[in-house]
Every structure is written in structure tokens, then in C-alpha cells.
Amino acid sequence: MSIYQFDVKKINGEYISMEQFKEKVVVIVNTASKCGFATQYSELQALYEQYHDDGLVILGFPCNQFLSQEPGDNLQIDSYCKLNHSITFPMFAKIDVNGKNAHPLFQYLTEHAPGMLGSKGIKWNFTKFLLDRNGNIVSRYAPQTKPKELEEDIKSLLF
């Protein structure tokens, strides 16, 4: 079992397989445009621009489960990301990351990479998961961990 078994819906409605990201270093992050951590969008974009040609991909999954901080529809979210943060990394359709309706990808991630004290649920927007080129989960990072703080870990997997 790995992340490659999952299909995900892009923000434009197109379904793709996570297999598309085989042999890439992947950062998966749940996002929200009205969150205090939304400045991380720009930081994630900077990492993406710097290391994309070396094999890094960042995957953003909008979620409205935390204080309704992602109230818009997919078109509004996509517009916000492009206009306010110049996002070019792949963004996906809004999903749940916790509970009975949690997307299977996030069920897998939280099961195989628990958070602090073994907690499985996502605590807040901008929880980040780093995966190696084989789809193995290397680390889970708290929402307050700035994307720039992942850089050394990313570089160790890329080079």
C-alpha cells in the first residue's frame, strides 16, 4: 500500500492518479485561504520554483474543516491562489482531511504518519507531509512549521 494507489481530483475537476508523482519528492499540504497561515502559500511556491526542476512537487489540498477558513468553491480557491500567491504547483478540489468523510489519501497519511503524541487527526490548516521519491512518508510537520524549515529535508531527498 502506498500513496500511488489513490486518485485525486484536481481543482479543475479532472481526476488523476497519484502515480503521476512517482520518482518525485512530494510535499502534501492541507490549505485554507482565510487562515492566518495562508502566507505559507507564497513560501510553498518559492520552494516549488526553486526545486521543481530537481524533482520536487508540492500538492495543495484545500479544506474547510477548521473554523470554516476555506469557504469558497474550487474556482474561488483557484483564483485566490493564483491572484494572491502566484501559485503554479498543483492544487486539488476541496476535501475533508478528518472524520468519516476524510479523503482516503489523508486517511492513509495520518495513519502512517501520526502527529504529536501519536495523534492521527490533522490539527489545523497547513499540516505538511514530506514523501521521498518512492512514496514513503519521511516526515509530518505542524501547521506552524514554515515551509522554508523543510528545505534541508527536501534537499536531502533531492540530491
KALINBEL-V255998 format. One line per field, one symbol per residue. ss: DSSP state (A for helix, B for strand, O for the rest). psi: psi as a letter, one per 30 degrees, with the letter a starting at -180 (. if undefined). A space follows every 50 residues. Layout:
ss->???
psi->???
This chain:
ss->OOAAAOBBBBOOOOBBBAAAAOOOBBBBBBBOOOOOOOOAAAAAAAAAAA AAAAOBBBBBBBBOOOOOOOOOOAAAAAAAAAAAAOOOOOBBBBBBOOOO OBOAAAAAAAAAOOOAAAOOOOOOOOOBBBBOOOOOBBBBBOOOOOAAAA AAAAAAAAO
psi->klfffkkljlfgfkklkfffgkglkkkkkklkfgkfgfffeeeeeeeeee geffgkkkjkjkkgfjhhgiflleeeeeeeeeefghkflkklkklkflaf gkkeefeeefefilakggkelkflkhkkkkkafggkkelkklefjkefff eeeeeffe.
